[in-house]
């Protein structure tokens, strides 16, 4: 397992891939704050 964002020792109940075809139908709208909060999430320099 790699790149799993979880707390050590917590249980994983279901781990499955995301397929666009199985996602919500129609347009999905996300507020601006998650993008701002996670802007540097994968940046190794932070």
Secondary structure, 3 states (H helix, E strand, C coil): CCCCCCCCCCCCCCCCCCCHHHCCCCCCCCCHHHHHHCCCCCCCCC
